[in-house]
Amino acid sequence: MATEDNIAYDVRDLSFCYKEVPALRNLSLQIRRGERVALLGANGSGKSTLLRLLAALSFPFSGAISFLGDELTQAKLDQPDFFLPFRRRVGIVFQNTDVQLFNASVFDEVAFGPLQLGWPKECVRERVEQALSSMRISDLRDRPPHRLSGGEKKRVALASVLVSNPEVLLLDEPIAALDPASQTEMIHLLASWKDGSRTVVTATHDLSALETIADRCYLLDKGTLAAEGSPLDVLHNITLLEQTNLIRPHPHAHAGSSGRIHPHLHTHQNS
């Protein structure tokens, strides 16, 4: 049961628009500390926009969003005594890592955040080496990020966030566009946080690993909340998944079945 002390995010009647086009409409939800939450939805459902709001990179047009009891507003983020602790406690990894990686080397990329937070250089070097090792990218430390593969870029982006040991991780489609081996590694990493050591919010349209990476789900549809429940609850609601374009019926004929066609369900793979 959620109490005021264990609520990481409290979202109340939140609305957001892009040039008068609604992206989120009167959305209300709560995310508890230490839980892994999946934000599900097809392309255009508003899940990436919600992540930006949770990261205080954008702010609501109406309604409110609070982090550990503090409302996230531009005025609040302009206060240094709130801004720096918040940026250390909350990290975000974008779906397109190219917008996140801009330094000359992988080492500089992972060190950038701690240096901006004013950490001592010796501490920064130690923590960067630990982050590189934990993501198994130590051999890439001197490589320019823009010359890495998609999976390598994703690991660098995640290392650049994990180096500060944030309490909250916001991940936008973390397994999208990865090769099968990299997908498996990312899923294992998400599964490792089941112990409640940090709050993890994952925006995804991929249902295949849902039970492994999430404890609870919010299903968004056209900027509104369509459903909430456990991964099992959501996966068993076939009608809802079809209505929100997360799965589609696909006529399928098996060999030796006299040509009889019957529907199979397939998840959408385009974000």
N, C-alpha and C positions, 0 to 999 in steps of 0.2 A: 504493500500500500504506500502511495506517494505521500510524503509529508513535506512541509516547507523546507526542512533541513536537507532532504535528499533530492531536491529538484535542481537539476543543472540549468535547464531552460524552461521558461514559462512563456508560451506564445498565446496572445489573447487578441482575437478578432483582427488579425493581421491582414493588411491588404497592401499590394505593391503593383505598380504599373510601369511599363516601358512606353514612353511617349503616348500615354493615355490608353495603351492596350493592357488590360488586366493580366497580371502574371499570377498573383495570389489574391484570393477573395475571402475575407472574413475567416481566416484560418486560425484555429485554436488547437493547441496540443501541448503536451509536457514531455520532457526528456529527463529521466532520472539519472543521478550520478552513478557512474560505474556500469551502466547498461549499454548494450550494443543495439542501436536502433537502425533499421533500414527504412529509408525513404524510397518507396516504390512509385513508379509512374512511367508512362510512355513519354516520348519526346513532347515537350511543351506542357507537361503537367505542372511545372513549377518547382520541381525538386532542387534543381541547381540554384534557382533564385533563393529558395529558402536557405540553402547552405550559405550563400553570401550574406544573408541577413543574420544567421547564427554566428558568422565570423565577424560581424559588424563592418563589413566592406560596403554594405548598403544599409539603408534605414527605411522603416515602414512609411508608407504614405498615410496610413491610419492604423489604429490598433497599437499594440506594444509588444515588445519582446524583452525579457529579463534574463540575465545570467547570474545565477547564485544570488538572486534578490535585487540586483542592480539593473535598472532599465538601460538598455543599450540605445543611446542617442548620440548624435554628433557632438553635442555639448559635453557629454560624459567622456567620449573618446578624446576630446581635446584636453582633458585633464591628465597631465603626465603621471600622477600617482595612480590613475586607473588604467591609462593606455598601456604602459609597459608591463604591469602584471597580467593584464588581459591578453596581450599578444604572446606572452610566455605561456599562459595557461591554455590557450586555444590555438590549434594549428590546423591549416586547411591545405589539402592537396587537390589541385584542379584536374579536371578530366584531360584537358590539353596541357600537358606539362611544359610545352614550349613557351607558354605565357608566364611560367613560373621560374624557368631556368635562364639566367642571363649573365652569369659570371664566366670568367675565362677558363676556370678549371673546376672539376668536381669538388676538390678540397675547398676552394674559395666559395663555391656555392653552399656547401654545408656549413661553412664557418660564418657566412654572411649574417644570419639571424642572431647568433650569440654575440657577434661583434657589435651589432646595432643595439643590443640590450646592455652593452657596456661591460661584458664579462672580461676578466683578466685574460691576456693572450695565452698564458700557459694552460689555463683552464679550458679555453676554446680549443687549443690543439689536442688536448687529451680527450675532450668530449667528441670532437670531430672524428678522431681515429676510432673511438668506440662505435660511433654511429656508422661509419664506413664498414667496420668489421661486422656489425650486427646485420647489415643489409647485404653483406658479401660483395662489396664493391670497392674494397681497398685497392685492388689492382687498377681501378679507374681513376684514382685520386688526381692524377695529372692530366687527364683527358679533358678536352673541351666538351661540355654537355651537349652542344648542338650536333656533335658527331656520334652520339651514342644511339643505340637501338631504342625502340619504344619501351621495351621492358627495362632496359638499363636507366633510361630517363625517369621512369616511374619510381624505381628504387632510389635514385638520387633525390628526387623531389620528396619522397617519404623520409629519407635520411635527413634532409634539410629541415624537416619539421620535427622529427623524433629527437634530434640533437638537443633540443631544449626541454625534453621530457614533459610535454604538455599533458595536462589533465584531460583535455578534450581533443579528439581527432575528428575532423570533418573531411570525408573522402568522397569525391565526385567520380563515380564510375571507375573505381580503382582497378578493375580487371578488364575493362574495355580495351580492345585493340592489342591485347597481349597474346603472345603465343601460348600454347597449352601448358608448357613447363612453367612459364612466368605466372600464368593464371593460378596454377596449383600452389606456387610459392606464396602468392598474395593471399589466397584463401587460407592457407595454413597460418599466415601471420595474423589475419583477422580472427581466426579461431583461437589463437593463443591469448587473446584479450578477454576470454570468457570469464576470467577470474575477477572481473570488476576492477582491475587495476587502473583503468581509464574509461572515460565515456567515449564511445565511438559511434558516429553518425555516418552511415554510408548511403549515398544516393545511388540507386541502381535500377535498371530495368531487367537485369538478369536474375531469373528465378532459380537457376540450377543449384546454386550454393547457398540459398537463402537460410536454410535451417542451420548451416554451419557458421555463418557470419553474423547472425542477428538473433537477439532474444525477443524483440518486439518489432512490429512493422506499422508504418503509416502509409496508406495507399492514397496518392494524390491523383486527381483527375481534373484537368482544366483549371488548376489553381485552387481547388477546393478539396477538403478531406472526404474521401469516399469511404474509407474503412480504417479500422485499427484492430490489431490483434496479434496473436503469435504467428510465427512463420507457417506453422501447420494449419492454423485457421485460414490464413490468406490463401495458401496453396490449394486448399480443399474447396474454396469458393470459386468454382470454374466459371459460373455465370458472371460474377463480378470481374474476374480477370479478363473475360472476353469483352465485357462492356467497357472496360478501361483500356483496351487495346494492348494488354500485356501478353496475351496469348491469342492465337487465331486457330480456328479449325482448318485442317488441311486434309482433303480427300487422299486416301492412301490405299493401295491395293497390294496384298501380299502374294507372292508366288504360290501357286497351288490352291488359291482360294476361289477359283472359277471366275476370276475377274471382278469379284464383288468389292466394291469400294466402301470404306468406312472412315469416319473422321479420326484423326490424331491431332493432338494439340502441340504446337510449337511456339516457343518463346520468340519474340521479336529480338533481333540482334542489332538493329540500327538504333542509335540513341536519338 
